[in-house]
Amino acid sequence: MNHWIGIAIVVLPVLLIASLILKRPVWWFLVVLIAVGLGYLQYTGAAEDVGNMVLTEVNKIYPTGFEPGQTGLQGDTTAAPAPAQ
């Protein structure tokens, strides 16, 4: 999930500002360039790093108990049941 947060942090401001400034053909070219850049960020793991940094800072302000890199909730009891004897 952290990589989706990193992608949103990188893409949304750029697309919103560019949509106000650029004309349609140039804007579509920018969208393609951003897609290529996101592929690179995803491949190198930088998108997840950005997501982890954002979640760490948010967790300092609003403690949620959810640590970056954690896959489930802390109180998650949906683990495999104990084997029957």
HTML snippet that shows the backbone in 3Dmol.js (N, CA, C, O; Angstrom):
<script src="https://3Dmol.org/build/3Dmol-min.js"></script>
<div id="view" style="width:600px;height:400px;position:relative"></div>
<script>
const pdb = `
ATOM      1  N   MET A   1       0.814  -1.182   0.000  1.00  0.00           N
ATOM      2  CA  MET A   1       0.000   0.000   0.000  1.00  0.00           C
ATOM      3  C   MET A   1       0.863   1.255   0.000  1.00  0.00           C
ATOM      4  O   MET A   1       0.437   2.302  -0.486  1.00  0.00           O
ATOM      5  N   ASN A   2       2.058   1.156   0.535  1.00  0.00           N
ATOM      6  CA  ASN A   2       2.913   2.333   0.612  1.00  0.00           C
ATOM      7  C   ASN A   2       3.294   2.853  -0.761  1.00  0.00           C
ATOM      8  O   ASN A   2       3.465   4.059  -0.940  1.00  0.00           O
ATOM      9  N   HIS A   3       3.430   1.960  -1.735  1.00  0.00           N
ATOM     10  CA  HIS A   3       3.801   2.435  -3.066  1.00  0.00           C
ATOM     11  C   HIS A   3       2.667   3.240  -3.695  1.00  0.00           C
ATOM     12  O   HIS A   3       2.932   4.164  -4.465  1.00  0.00           O
ATOM     13  N   TRP A   4       1.403   2.912  -3.386  1.00  0.00           N
ATOM     14  CA  TRP A   4       0.287   3.703  -3.921  1.00  0.00           C
ATOM     15  C   TRP A   4       0.267   5.100  -3.321  1.00  0.00           C
ATOM     16  O   TRP A   4      -0.052   6.069  -4.009  1.00  0.00           O
ATOM     17  N   ILE A   5       0.601   5.205  -2.057  1.00  0.00           N
ATOM     18  CA  ILE A   5       0.666   6.525  -1.421  1.00  0.00           C
ATOM     19  C   ILE A   5       1.795   7.332  -2.040  1.00  0.00           C
ATOM     20  O   ILE A   5       1.626   8.520  -2.316  1.00  0.00           O
ATOM     21  N   GLY A   6       2.934   6.710  -2.260  1.00  0.00           N
ATOM     22  CA  GLY A   6       4.062   7.411  -2.891  1.00  0.00           C
ATOM     23  C   GLY A   6       3.726   7.882  -4.288  1.00  0.00           C
ATOM     24  O   GLY A   6       4.089   8.994  -4.673  1.00  0.00           O
ATOM     25  N   ILE A   7       3.032   7.044  -5.059  1.00  0.00           N
ATOM     26  CA  ILE A   7       2.640   7.425  -6.417  1.00  0.00           C
ATOM     27  C   ILE A   7       1.677   8.606  -6.380  1.00  0.00           C
ATOM     28  O   ILE A   7       1.804   9.541  -7.170  1.00  0.00           O
ATOM     29  N   ALA A   8       0.716   8.561  -5.463  1.00  0.00           N
ATOM     30  CA  ALA A   8      -0.254   9.661  -5.362  1.00  0.00           C
ATOM     31  C   ALA A   8       0.427  10.962  -4.963  1.00  0.00           C
ATOM     32  O   ALA A   8       0.080  12.021  -5.485  1.00  0.00           O
ATOM     33  N   ILE A   9       1.390  10.902  -4.050  1.00  0.00           N
ATOM     34  CA  ILE A   9       2.103  12.101  -3.606  1.00  0.00           C
ATOM     35  C   ILE A   9       2.898  12.706  -4.757  1.00  0.00           C
ATOM     36  O   ILE A   9       3.003  13.929  -4.854  1.00  0.00           O
ATOM     37  N   VAL A  10       3.447  11.888  -5.614  1.00  0.00           N
ATOM     38  CA  VAL A  10       4.253  12.391  -6.726  1.00  0.00           C
ATOM     39  C   VAL A  10       3.377  12.890  -7.871  1.00  0.00           C
ATOM     40  O   VAL A  10       3.660  13.941  -8.445  1.00  0.00           O
ATOM     41  N   VAL A  11       2.322  12.158  -8.210  1.00  0.00           N
ATOM     42  CA  VAL A  11       1.572  12.429  -9.440  1.00  0.00           C
ATOM     43  C   VAL A  11       0.505  13.502  -9.298  1.00  0.00           C
ATOM     44  O   VAL A  11       0.415  14.389 -10.147  1.00  0.00           O
ATOM     45  N   LEU A  12      -0.288  13.446  -8.271  1.00  0.00           N
ATOM     46  CA  LEU A  12      -1.448  14.335  -8.180  1.00  0.00           C
ATOM     47  C   LEU A  12      -1.093  15.822  -8.248  1.00  0.00           C
ATOM     48  O   LEU A  12      -1.722  16.542  -9.024  1.00  0.00           O
ATOM     49  N   PRO A  13      -0.129  16.316  -7.487  1.00  0.00           N
ATOM     50  CA  PRO A  13       0.175  17.748  -7.608  1.00  0.00           C
ATOM     51  C   PRO A  13       0.666  18.140  -8.998  1.00  0.00           C
ATOM     52  O   PRO A  13       0.312  19.202  -9.511  1.00  0.00           O
ATOM     53  N   VAL A  14       1.479  17.284  -9.603  1.00  0.00           N
ATOM     54  CA  VAL A  14       1.999  17.599 -10.935  1.00  0.00           C
ATOM     55  C   VAL A  14       0.872  17.670 -11.959  1.00  0.00           C
ATOM     56  O   VAL A  14       0.818  18.603 -12.759  1.00  0.00           O
ATOM     57  N   LEU A  15      -0.028  16.690 -11.938  1.00  0.00           N
ATOM     58  CA  LEU A  15      -1.124  16.677 -12.907  1.00  0.00           C
ATOM     59  C   LEU A  15      -2.097  17.830 -12.693  1.00  0.00           C
ATOM     60  O   LEU A  15      -2.591  18.409 -13.660  1.00  0.00           O
ATOM     61  N   LEU A  16      -2.376  18.168 -11.438  1.00  0.00           N
ATOM     62  CA  LEU A  16      -3.304  19.264 -11.178  1.00  0.00           C
ATOM     63  C   LEU A  16      -2.739  20.606 -11.627  1.00  0.00           C
ATOM     64  O   LEU A  16      -3.441  21.397 -12.258  1.00  0.00           O
ATOM     65  N   ILE A  17      -1.494  20.861 -11.309  1.00  0.00           N
ATOM     66  CA  ILE A  17      -0.877  22.121 -11.734  1.00  0.00           C
ATOM     67  C   ILE A  17      -0.731  22.161 -13.245  1.00  0.00           C
ATOM     68  O   ILE A  17      -1.000  23.192 -13.861  1.00  0.00           O
ATOM     69  N   ALA A  18      -0.314  21.071 -13.849  1.00  0.00           N
ATOM     70  CA  ALA A  18      -0.124  21.031 -15.299  1.00  0.00           C
ATOM     71  C   ALA A  18      -1.446  21.181 -16.041  1.00  0.00           C
ATOM     72  O   ALA A  18      -1.478  21.777 -17.118  1.00  0.00           O
ATOM     73  N   SER A  19      -2.523  20.661 -15.499  1.00  0.00           N
ATOM     74  CA  SER A  19      -3.812  20.777 -16.183  1.00  0.00           C
ATOM     75  C   SER A  19      -4.282  22.228 -16.237  1.00  0.00           C
ATOM     76  O   SER A  19      -5.034  22.603 -17.137  1.00  0.00           O
ATOM     77  N   LEU A  20      -3.850  23.035 -15.292  1.00  0.00           N
ATOM     78  CA  LEU A  20      -4.212  24.450 -15.299  1.00  0.00           C
ATOM     79  C   LEU A  20      -3.344  25.268 -16.252  1.00  0.00           C
ATOM     80  O   LEU A  20      -3.789  26.292 -16.770  1.00  0.00           O
ATOM     81  N   ILE A  21      -2.122  24.827 -16.485  1.00  0.00           N
ATOM     82  CA  ILE A  21      -1.160  25.622 -17.242  1.00  0.00           C
ATOM     83  C   ILE A  21      -1.046  25.193 -18.703  1.00  0.00           C
ATOM     84  O   ILE A  21      -1.011  26.042 -19.594  1.00  0.00           O
ATOM     85  N   LEU A  22      -0.989  23.890 -18.958  1.00  0.00           N
ATOM     86  CA  LEU A  22      -0.660  23.398 -20.297  1.00  0.00           C
ATOM     87  C   LEU A  22      -1.893  23.206 -21.169  1.00  0.00           C
ATOM     88  O   LEU A  22      -2.998  22.967 -20.683  1.00  0.00           O
ATOM     89  N   LYS A  23      -1.664  23.318 -22.470  1.00  0.00           N
ATOM     90  CA  LYS A  23      -2.729  23.031 -23.433  1.00  0.00           C
ATOM     91  C   LYS A  23      -2.823  21.528 -23.645  1.00  0.00           C
ATOM     92  O   LYS A  23      -1.921  20.787 -23.256  1.00  0.00           O
ATOM     93  N   ARG A  24      -3.904  21.080 -24.256  1.00  0.00           N
ATOM     94  CA  ARG A  24      -4.221  19.657 -24.332  1.00  0.00           C
ATOM     95  C   ARG A  24      -3.121  18.767 -24.928  1.00  0.00           C
ATOM     96  O   ARG A  24      -2.771  17.781 -24.280  1.00  0.00           O
ATOM     97  N   PRO A  25      -2.549  19.036 -26.113  1.00  0.00           N
ATOM     98  CA  PRO A  25      -1.539  18.098 -26.643  1.00  0.00           C
ATOM     99  C   PRO A  25      -0.296  18.007 -25.764  1.00  0.00           C
ATOM    100  O   PRO A  25       0.259  16.924 -25.581  1.00  0.00           O
ATOM    101  N   VAL A  26       0.136  19.128 -25.228  1.00  0.00           N
ATOM    102  CA  VAL A  26       1.317  19.116 -24.369  1.00  0.00           C
ATOM    103  C   VAL A  26       1.000  18.410 -23.055  1.00  0.00           C
ATOM    104  O   VAL A  26       1.857  17.730 -22.493  1.00  0.00           O
ATOM    105  N   TRP A  27      -0.227  18.569 -22.564  1.00  0.00           N
ATOM    106  CA  TRP A  27      -0.632  17.915 -21.328  1.00  0.00           C
ATOM    107  C   TRP A  27      -0.611  16.398 -21.490  1.00  0.00           C
ATOM    108  O   TRP A  27      -0.164  15.687 -20.590  1.00  0.00           O
ATOM    109  N   TRP A  28      -1.087  15.900 -22.621  1.00  0.00           N
ATOM    110  CA  TRP A  28      -1.068  14.447 -22.856  1.00  0.00           C
ATOM    111  C   TRP A  28       0.366  13.934 -22.958  1.00  0.00           C
ATOM    112  O   TRP A  28       0.666  12.827 -22.510  1.00  0.00           O
ATOM    113  N   PHE A  29       1.247  14.733 -23.545  1.00  0.00           N
ATOM    114  CA  PHE A  29       2.652  14.352 -23.601  1.00  0.00           C
ATOM    115  C   PHE A  29       3.223  14.266 -22.180  1.00  0.00           C
ATOM    116  O   PHE A  29       3.983  13.352 -21.863  1.00  0.00           O
ATOM    117  N   LEU A  30       2.852  15.218 -21.343  1.00  0.00           N
ATOM    118  CA  LEU A  30       3.305  15.193 -19.957  1.00  0.00           C
ATOM    119  C   LEU A  30       2.769  13.961 -19.224  1.00  0.00           C
ATOM    120  O   LEU A  30       3.484  13.367 -18.417  1.00  0.00           O
ATOM    121  N   VAL A  31       1.537  13.575 -19.494  1.00  0.00           N
ATOM    122  CA  VAL A  31       0.959  12.381 -18.861  1.00  0.00           C
ATOM    123  C   VAL A  31       1.769  11.144 -19.242  1.00  0.00           C
ATOM    124  O   VAL A  31       2.030  10.292 -18.392  1.00  0.00           O
ATOM    125  N   VAL A  32       2.162  11.039 -20.485  1.00  0.00           N
ATOM    126  CA  VAL A  32       2.973   9.900 -20.927  1.00  0.00           C
ATOM    127  C   VAL A  32       4.345   9.929 -20.245  1.00  0.00           C
ATOM    128  O   VAL A  32       4.843   8.892 -19.808  1.00  0.00           O
ATOM    129  N   LEU A  33       4.952  11.111 -20.154  1.00  0.00           N
ATOM    130  CA  LEU A  33       6.251  11.211 -19.484  1.00  0.00           C
ATOM    131  C   LEU A  33       6.138  10.846 -17.999  1.00  0.00           C
ATOM    132  O   LEU A  33       7.027  10.197 -17.450  1.00  0.00           O
ATOM    133  N   ILE A  34       5.063  11.256 -17.364  1.00  0.00           N
ATOM    134  CA  ILE A  34       4.862  10.915 -15.958  1.00  0.00           C
ATOM    135  C   ILE A  34       4.679   9.401 -15.803  1.00  0.00           C
ATOM    136  O   ILE A  34       5.181   8.812 -14.845  1.00  0.00           O
ATOM    137  N   ALA A  35       3.972   8.779 -16.726  1.00  0.00           N
ATOM    138  CA  ALA A  35       3.782   7.321 -16.669  1.00  0.00           C
ATOM    139  C   ALA A  35       5.129   6.600 -16.769  1.00  0.00           C
ATOM    140  O   ALA A  35       5.371   5.626 -16.056  1.00  0.00           O
ATOM    141  N   VAL A  36       5.990   7.075 -17.643  1.00  0.00           N
ATOM    142  CA  VAL A  36       7.324   6.473 -17.771  1.00  0.00           C
ATOM    143  C   VAL A  36       8.123   6.691 -16.487  1.00  0.00           C
ATOM    144  O   VAL A  36       8.788   5.774 -16.005  1.00  0.00           O
ATOM    145  N   GLY A  37       8.056   7.896 -15.938  1.00  0.00           N
ATOM    146  CA  GLY A  37       8.762   8.188 -14.695  1.00  0.00           C
ATOM    147  C   GLY A  37       8.249   7.359 -13.530  1.00  0.00           C
ATOM    148  O   GLY A  37       9.032   6.920 -12.688  1.00  0.00           O
ATOM    149  N   LEU A  38       6.936   7.141 -13.475  1.00  0.00           N
ATOM    150  CA  LEU A  38       6.373   6.310 -12.406  1.00  0.00           C
ATOM    151  C   LEU A  38       6.812   4.857 -12.536  1.00  0.00           C
ATOM    152  O   LEU A  38       7.045   4.176 -11.537  1.00  0.00           O
ATOM    153  N   GLY A  39       6.922   4.394 -13.763  1.00  0.00           N
ATOM    154  CA  GLY A  39       7.432   3.043 -13.963  1.00  0.00           C
ATOM    155  C   GLY A  39       8.840   2.901 -13.414  1.00  0.00           C
ATOM    156  O   GLY A  39       9.182   1.892 -12.799  1.00  0.00           O
ATOM    157  N   TYR A  40       9.651   3.922 -13.643  1.00  0.00           N
ATOM    158  CA  TYR A  40      11.019   3.913 -13.111  1.00  0.00           C
ATOM    159  C   TYR A  40      11.008   3.956 -11.586  1.00  0.00           C
ATOM    160  O   TYR A  40      11.743   3.208 -10.942  1.00  0.00           O
ATOM    161  N   LEU A  41      10.174   4.830 -10.999  1.00  0.00           N
ATOM    162  CA  LEU A  41      10.093   4.914  -9.542  1.00  0.00           C
ATOM    163  C   LEU A  41       9.626   3.599  -8.940  1.00  0.00           C
ATOM    164  O   LEU A  41      10.139   3.173  -7.906  1.00  0.00           O
ATOM    165  N   GLN A  42       8.667   2.958  -9.572  1.00  0.00           N
ATOM    166  CA  GLN A  42       8.151   1.686  -9.076  1.00  0.00           C
ATOM    167  C   GLN A  42       9.215   0.595  -9.190  1.00  0.00           C
ATOM    168  O   GLN A  42       9.376  -0.217  -8.279  1.00  0.00           O
ATOM    169  N   TYR A  43       9.939   0.579 -10.307  1.00  0.00           N
ATOM    170  CA  TYR A  43      10.960  -0.438 -10.536  1.00  0.00           C
ATOM    171  C   TYR A  43      12.106  -0.322  -9.536  1.00  0.00           C
ATOM    172  O   TYR A  43      12.621  -1.333  -9.058  1.00  0.00           O
ATOM    173  N   THR A  44      12.509   0.919  -9.216  1.00  0.00           N
ATOM    174  CA  THR A  44      13.632   1.117  -8.301  1.00  0.00           C
ATOM    175  C   THR A  44      13.225   1.077  -6.840  1.00  0.00           C
ATOM    176  O   THR A  44      14.085   1.023  -5.961  1.00  0.00           O
ATOM    177  N   GLY A  45      11.909   1.103  -6.562  1.00  0.00           N
ATOM    178  CA  GLY A  45      11.445   1.061  -5.184  1.00  0.00           C
ATOM    179  C   GLY A  45      11.332   2.434  -4.544  1.00  0.00           C
ATOM    180  O   GLY A  45      11.026   2.539  -3.356  1.00  0.00           O
ATOM    181  N   ALA A  46      11.573   3.484  -5.312  1.00  0.00           N
ATOM    182  CA  ALA A  46      11.520   4.838  -4.762  1.00  0.00           C
ATOM    183  C   ALA A  46      10.095   5.246  -4.393  1.00  0.00           C
ATOM    184  O   ALA A  46       9.904   6.022  -3.456  1.00  0.00           O
ATOM    185  N   ALA A  47       9.093   4.738  -5.111  1.00  0.00           N
ATOM    186  CA  ALA A  47       7.701   5.072  -4.786  1.00  0.00           C
ATOM    187  C   ALA A  47       7.341   4.556  -3.396  1.00  0.00           C
ATOM    188  O   ALA A  47       6.636   5.233  -2.648  1.00  0.00           O
ATOM    189  N   GLU A  48       7.810   3.383  -3.052  1.00  0.00           N
ATOM    190  CA  GLU A  48       7.543   2.843  -1.719  1.00  0.00           C
ATOM    191  C   GLU A  48       8.299   3.628  -0.651  1.00  0.00           C
ATOM    192  O   GLU A  48       7.796   3.805   0.459  1.00  0.00           O
ATOM    193  N   ASP A  49       9.499   4.099  -0.973  1.00  0.00           N
ATOM    194  CA  ASP A  49      10.249   4.927  -0.032  1.00  0.00           C
ATOM    195  C   ASP A  49       9.516   6.229   0.258  1.00  0.00           C
ATOM    196  O   ASP A  49       9.453   6.665   1.408  1.00  0.00           O
ATOM    197  N   VAL A  50       8.964   6.852  -0.777  1.00  0.00           N
ATOM    198  CA  VAL A  50       8.196   8.079  -0.587  1.00  0.00           C
ATOM    199  C   VAL A  50       6.969   7.789   0.273  1.00  0.00           C
ATOM    200  O   VAL A  50       6.661   8.554   1.187  1.00  0.00           O
ATOM    201  N   GLY A  51       6.275   6.708  -0.007  1.00  0.00           N
ATOM    202  CA  GLY A  51       5.114   6.329   0.792  1.00  0.00           C
ATOM    203  C   GLY A  51       5.474   6.069   2.245  1.00  0.00           C
ATOM    204  O   GLY A  51       4.736   6.464   3.147  1.00  0.00           O
ATOM    205  N   ASN A  52       6.602   5.406   2.480  1.00  0.00           N
ATOM    206  CA  ASN A  52       7.043   5.151   3.854  1.00  0.00           C
ATOM    207  C   ASN A  52       7.370   6.451   4.575  1.00  0.00           C
ATOM    208  O   ASN A  52       7.027   6.615   5.746  1.00  0.00           O
ATOM    209  N   MET A  53       8.036   7.383   3.878  1.00  0.00           N
ATOM    210  CA  MET A  53       8.370   8.663   4.508  1.00  0.00           C
ATOM    211  C   MET A  53       7.112   9.439   4.868  1.00  0.00           C
ATOM    212  O   MET A  53       7.030  10.020   5.950  1.00  0.00           O
ATOM    213  N   VAL A  54       6.134   9.454   3.971  1.00  0.00           N
ATOM    214  CA  VAL A  54       4.885  10.170   4.244  1.00  0.00           C
ATOM    215  C   VAL A  54       4.147   9.528   5.406  1.00  0.00           C
ATOM    216  O   VAL A  54       3.674  10.233   6.297  1.00  0.00           O
ATOM    217  N   LEU A  55       4.037   8.208   5.415  1.00  0.00           N
ATOM    218  CA  LEU A  55       3.344   7.525   6.509  1.00  0.00           C
ATOM    219  C   LEU A  55       4.051   7.718   7.842  1.00  0.00           C
ATOM    220  O   LEU A  55       3.393   7.813   8.878  1.00  0.00           O
ATOM    221  N   THR A  56       5.380   7.777   7.836  1.00  0.00           N
ATOM    222  CA  THR A  56       6.131   8.010   9.064  1.00  0.00           C
ATOM    223  C   THR A  56       5.818   9.388   9.629  1.00  0.00           C
ATOM    224  O   THR A  56       5.597   9.534  10.831  1.00  0.00           O
ATOM    225  N   GLU A  57       5.800  10.408   8.758  1.00  0.00           N
ATOM    226  CA  GLU A  57       5.505  11.767   9.217  1.00  0.00           C
ATOM    227  C   GLU A  57       4.053  11.896   9.681  1.00  0.00           C
ATOM    228  O   GLU A  57       3.780  12.560  10.681  1.00  0.00           O
ATOM    229  N   VAL A  58       3.132  11.272   8.970  1.00  0.00           N
ATOM    230  CA  VAL A  58       1.723  11.323   9.381  1.00  0.00           C
ATOM    231  C   VAL A  58       1.539  10.604  10.711  1.00  0.00           C
ATOM    232  O   VAL A  58       0.756  11.048  11.551  1.00  0.00           O
ATOM    233  N   ASN A  59       2.246   9.508  10.907  1.00  0.00           N
ATOM    234  CA  ASN A  59       2.131   8.741  12.146  1.00  0.00           C
ATOM    235  C   ASN A  59       2.673   9.532  13.337  1.00  0.00           C
ATOM    236  O   ASN A  59       2.239   9.305  14.466  1.00  0.00           O
ATOM    237  N   LYS A  60       3.614  10.459  13.110  1.00  0.00           N
ATOM    238  CA  LYS A  60       4.105  11.312  14.191  1.00  0.00           C
ATOM    239  C   LYS A  60       3.027  12.298  14.622  1.00  0.00           C
ATOM    240  O   LYS A  60       2.916  12.618  15.806  1.00  0.00           O
ATOM    241  N   ILE A  61       2.228  12.783  13.663  1.00  0.00           N
ATOM    242  CA  ILE A  61       1.206  13.779  13.961  1.00  0.00           C
ATOM    243  C   ILE A  61      -0.062  13.104  14.491  1.00  0.00           C
ATOM    244  O   ILE A  61      -0.616  13.508  15.514  1.00  0.00           O
ATOM    245  N   TYR A  62      -0.506  12.076  13.780  1.00  0.00           N
ATOM    246  CA  TYR A  62      -1.723  11.347  14.142  1.00  0.00           C
ATOM    247  C   TYR A  62      -1.363   9.887  14.373  1.00  0.00           C
ATOM    248  O   TYR A  62      -1.396   9.098  13.428  1.00  0.00           O
ATOM    249  N   PRO A  63      -1.020   9.501  15.605  1.00  0.00           N
ATOM    250  CA  PRO A  63      -0.633   8.111  15.853  1.00  0.00           C
ATOM    251  C   PRO A  63      -1.775   7.150  15.514  1.00  0.00           C
ATOM    252  O   PRO A  63      -2.861   7.225  16.088  1.00  0.00           O
ATOM    253  N   THR A  64      -1.507   6.261  14.583  1.00  0.00           N
ATOM    254  CA  THR A  64      -2.528   5.319  14.144  1.00  0.00           C
ATOM    255  C   THR A  64      -2.230   3.893  14.586  1.00  0.00           C
ATOM    256  O   THR A  64      -3.112   3.035  14.540  1.00  0.00           O
ATOM    257  N   GLY A  65      -1.004   3.630  15.012  1.00  0.00           N
ATOM    258  CA  GLY A  65      -0.626   2.270  15.365  1.00  0.00           C
ATOM    259  C   GLY A  65      -0.242   1.456  14.148  1.00  0.00           C
ATOM    260  O   GLY A  65       0.085   0.277  14.275  1.00  0.00           O
ATOM    261  N   PHE A  66      -0.276   2.058  12.978  1.00  0.00           N
ATOM    262  CA  PHE A  66       0.084   1.363  11.742  1.00  0.00           C
ATOM    263  C   PHE A  66       1.461   1.847  11.317  1.00  0.00           C
ATOM    264  O   PHE A  66       1.636   3.013  10.965  1.00  0.00           O
ATOM    265  N   GLU A  67       2.427   0.958  11.349  1.00  0.00           N
ATOM    266  CA  GLU A  67       3.796   1.317  10.994  1.00  0.00           C
ATOM    267  C   GLU A  67       4.033   1.118   9.504  1.00  0.00           C
ATOM    268  O   GLU A  67       3.491   0.181   8.917  1.00  0.00           O
ATOM    269  N   PRO A  68       4.830   1.979   8.881  1.00  0.00           N
ATOM    270  CA  PRO A  68       5.162   1.784   7.467  1.00  0.00           C
ATOM    271  C   PRO A  68       5.844   0.434   7.258  1.00  0.00           C
ATOM    272  O   PRO A  68       6.696   0.026   8.048  1.00  0.00           O
ATOM    273  N   GLY A  69       5.466  -0.237   6.207  1.00  0.00           N
ATOM    274  CA  GLY A  69       6.014  -1.551   5.907  1.00  0.00           C
ATOM    275  C   GLY A  69       5.251  -2.682   6.554  1.00  0.00           C
ATOM    276  O   GLY A  69       5.525  -3.851   6.284  1.00  0.00           O
ATOM    277  N   GLN A  70       4.304  -2.354   7.398  1.00  0.00           N
ATOM    278  CA  GLN A  70       3.488  -3.367   8.058  1.00  0.00           C
ATOM    279  C   GLN A  70       2.385  -3.795   7.101  1.00  0.00           C
ATOM    280  O   GLN A  70       1.774  -2.953   6.443  1.00  0.00           O
ATOM    281  N   THR A  71       2.127  -5.086   7.019  1.00  0.00           N
ATOM    282  CA  THR A  71       1.155  -5.567   6.038  1.00  0.00           C
ATOM    283  C   THR A  71      -0.247  -5.678   6.590  1.00  0.00           C
ATOM    284  O   THR A  71      -1.202  -5.635   5.814  1.00  0.00           O
ATOM    285  N   GLY A  72      -0.416  -5.816   7.876  1.00  0.00           N
ATOM    286  CA  GLY A  72      -1.745  -5.967   8.456  1.00  0.00           C
ATOM    287  C   GLY A  72      -1.896  -5.112   9.690  1.00  0.00           C
ATOM    288  O   GLY A  72      -0.941  -4.457  10.106  1.00  0.00           O
ATOM    289  N   LEU A  73      -3.056  -5.103  10.277  1.00  0.00           N
ATOM    290  CA  LEU A  73      -3.284  -4.354  11.501  1.00  0.00           C
ATOM    291  C   LEU A  73      -2.629  -5.077  12.665  1.00  0.00           C
ATOM    292  O   LEU A  73      -2.416  -6.288  12.613  1.00  0.00           O
ATOM    293  N   GLN A  74      -2.308  -4.322  13.723  1.00  0.00           N
ATOM    294  CA  GLN A  74      -1.645  -4.938  14.870  1.00  0.00           C
ATOM    295  C   GLN A  74      -2.548  -5.935  15.570  1.00  0.00           C
ATOM    296  O   GLN A  74      -2.076  -6.975  16.029  1.00  0.00           O
ATOM    297  N   GLY A  75      -3.810  -5.648  15.660  1.00  0.00           N
ATOM    298  CA  GLY A  75      -4.741  -6.532  16.329  1.00  0.00           C
ATOM    299  C   GLY A  75      -5.353  -7.568  15.406  1.00  0.00           C
ATOM    300  O   GLY A  75      -6.390  -8.147  15.729  1.00  0.00           O
ATOM    301  N   ASP A  76      -4.730  -7.808  14.267  1.00  0.00           N
ATOM    302  CA  ASP A  76      -5.285  -8.723  13.272  1.00  0.00           C
ATOM    303  C   ASP A  76      -5.177 -10.154  13.788  1.00  0.00           C
ATOM    304  O   ASP A  76      -4.076 -10.656  14.013  1.00  0.00           O
ATOM    305  N   THR A  77      -6.306 -10.802  13.973  1.00  0.00           N
ATOM    306  CA  THR A  77      -6.336 -12.163  14.492  1.00  0.00           C
ATOM    307  C   THR A  77      -6.781 -13.149  13.431  1.00  0.00           C
ATOM    308  O   THR A  77      -7.294 -14.219  13.758  1.00  0.00           O
ATOM    309  N   THR A  78      -6.596 -12.814  12.183  1.00  0.00           N
ATOM    310  CA  THR A  78      -7.049 -13.693  11.117  1.00  0.00           C
ATOM    311  C   THR A  78      -5.964 -14.671  10.679  1.00  0.00           C
ATOM    312  O   THR A  78      -6.008 -15.202   9.569  1.00  0.00           O
ATOM    313  N   ALA A  79      -5.000 -14.903  11.550  1.00  0.00           N
ATOM    314  CA  ALA A  79      -3.929 -15.846  11.221  1.00  0.00           C
ATOM    315  C   ALA A  79      -4.519 -17.256  11.128  1.00  0.00           C
ATOM    316  O   ALA A  79      -5.661 -17.500  11.517  1.00  0.00           O
ATOM    317  N   ALA A  80      -3.736 -18.140  10.623  1.00  0.00           N
ATOM    318  CA  ALA A  80      -4.192 -19.520  10.476  1.00  0.00           C
ATOM    319  C   ALA A  80      -4.556 -20.101  11.826  1.00  0.00           C
ATOM    320  O   ALA A  80      -3.867 -19.845  12.813  1.00  0.00           O
ATOM    321  N   PRO A  81      -5.621 -20.873  11.889  1.00  0.00           N
ATOM    322  CA  PRO A  81      -6.008 -21.474  13.181  1.00  0.00           C
ATOM    323  C   PRO A  81      -4.993 -22.511  13.630  1.00  0.00           C
ATOM    324  O   PRO A  81      -4.243 -23.071  12.831  1.00  0.00           O
ATOM    325  N   ALA A  82      -4.997 -22.743  14.917  1.00  0.00           N
ATOM    326  CA  ALA A  82      -4.069 -23.740  15.475  1.00  0.00           C
ATOM    327  C   ALA A  82      -4.476 -25.123  14.951  1.00  0.00           C
ATOM    328  O   ALA A  82      -5.660 -25.396  14.749  1.00  0.00           O
ATOM    329  N   PRO A  83      -3.484 -25.987  14.736  1.00  0.00           N
ATOM    330  CA  PRO A  83      -3.809 -27.330  14.235  1.00  0.00           C
ATOM    331  C   PRO A  83      -4.585 -28.132  15.270  1.00  0.00           C
ATOM    332  O   PRO A  83      -4.325 -28.033  16.469  1.00  0.00           O
ATOM    333  N   ALA A  84      -5.534 -28.923  14.801  1.00  0.00           N
ATOM    334  CA  ALA A  84      -6.356 -29.758  15.669  1.00  0.00           C
ATOM    335  C   ALA A  84      -5.528 -30.936  16.158  1.00  0.00           C
ATOM    336  O   ALA A  84      -4.656 -31.437  15.448  1.00  0.00           O
ATOM    337  N   GLN A  85      -5.812 -31.372  17.385  1.00  0.00           N
ATOM    338  CA  GLN A  85      -5.044 -32.513  17.928  1.00  0.00           C
ATOM    339  C   GLN A  85      -5.904 -33.724  18.073  1.00  0.00           C
ATOM    340  O   GLN A  85      -5.427 -34.771  18.513  1.00  0.00           O
TER     341      GLN A  85
END
`;
const viewer = $3Dmol.createViewer("view");
viewer.addModel(pdb, "pdb");
viewer.setStyle({}, {cartoon: {color: "spectrum"}});
viewer.zoomTo();
viewer.render();
</script>
